[in-house]
C-alpha cells in the first residue's frame, strides 16, 4: 500500500493514476499526515472458469450432492 499527500496527488495525479492501473495497488491519500481517502482500481470480474478452472476434473463426489444429508444434524 502506498501513502501520498493530497498536495503530491494534485501535482502528479495522472502519473499516479497510471501507476495504480498498472500495479493494481491501492493508494491512501493523507491530509496533514491523516488518512482521508483510499484510491484503488476496480477489480475485474472474473469468470467461473478463471476462478475454478484449475479444479476441473479433480473433484470427486462420493455421493449425490443434491441429496440432503441428516447425519450431521443428529447431534444437534
C-alpha positions as CSV (number, residue, x, y, z in Angstrom):
1,X,0.0,0.0,0.0
2,X,1.3,3.4,-1.0
3,X,0.6,6.6,1.0
4,X,0.7,10.0,-0.6
5,X,-0.2,13.5,0.5
6,X,-3.1,15.5,-1.1
7,X,-0.6,18.1,-2.5
8,X,1.6,15.4,-4.2
9,X,-1.5,13.7,-5.6
10,X,-2.7,17.0,-7.0
11,X,0.6,17.7,-8.7
12,X,1.1,14.2,-10.1
13,X,-2.4,12.9,-10.4
14,X,-2.3,11.4,-13.9
15,X,1.0,9.7,-13.4
16,X,-0.2,8.3,-10.1
17,X,-3.4,7.0,-11.6
18,X,-1.5,5.3,-14.4
19,X,0.7,3.6,-11.8
20,X,-2.4,2.4,-9.8
21,X,-3.9,1.0,-13.0
22,X,-0.7,-0.8,-13.9
23,X,0.2,-2.2,-10.5
24,X,-3.3,-2.8,-9.1
25,X,-2.1,-1.4,-5.7
26,X,-4.2,0.9,-3.6
27,X,-3.1,4.3,-2.5
28,X,-4.0,6.1,0.7
29,X,-4.2,9.9,0.5
30,X,-3.3,11.9,3.5
31,X,-4.1,15.4,4.7
32,X,-1.7,16.6,7.4
33,X,-0.5,13.0,7.9
34,X,-4.0,11.8,8.5
35,X,-5.5,9.3,6.0
36,X,-8.6,10.7,4.3
37,X,-9.0,8.8,1.0
38,X,-8.4,5.4,-0.5
39,X,-7.8,5.1,-4.2
40,X,-8.0,1.6,-5.6
41,X,-8.5,0.1,-9.0
42,X,-11.9,-1.6,-9.8
43,X,-11.4,-5.3,-9.7
44,X,-12.1,-7.0,-13.0
45,X,-14.9,-9.5,-12.6
46,X,-13.5,-13.0,-13.2
47,X,-15.4,-15.8,-14.8
48,X,-16.2,-19.1,-13.1
49,X,-13.7,-20.8,-15.4
50,X,-11.0,-18.4,-14.3
51,X,-11.7,-18.9,-10.6
52,X,-12.2,-22.6,-10.5
53,X,-10.9,-23.9,-13.9
54,X,-7.8,-25.4,-12.2
55,X,-10.1,-27.7,-10.3
56,X,-12.0,-29.1,-13.3
57,X,-11.7,-32.9,-13.4
58,X,-10.1,-33.0,-9.9
59,X,-13.2,-33.1,-7.7
60,X,-14.6,-36.5,-6.7
61,X,-18.1,-36.9,-5.4
62,X,-18.7,-39.9,-3.2
63,X,-22.5,-39.4,-3.0
64,X,-25.2,-37.5,-4.7
65,X,-24.5,-33.8,-3.9
66,X,-28.2,-32.9,-4.4
67,X,-29.4,-35.4,-1.7
68,X,-29.8,-33.7,1.7
69,X,-28.0,-35.5,4.5
70,X,-29.2,-35.7,8.0
71,X,-26.3,-37.5,9.7
72,X,-24.6,-34.2,10.5
73,X,-27.7,-32.9,12.2
74,X,-28.4,-35.8,14.5
75,X,-26.1,-34.4,17.2
76,X,-27.9,-31.0,17.3
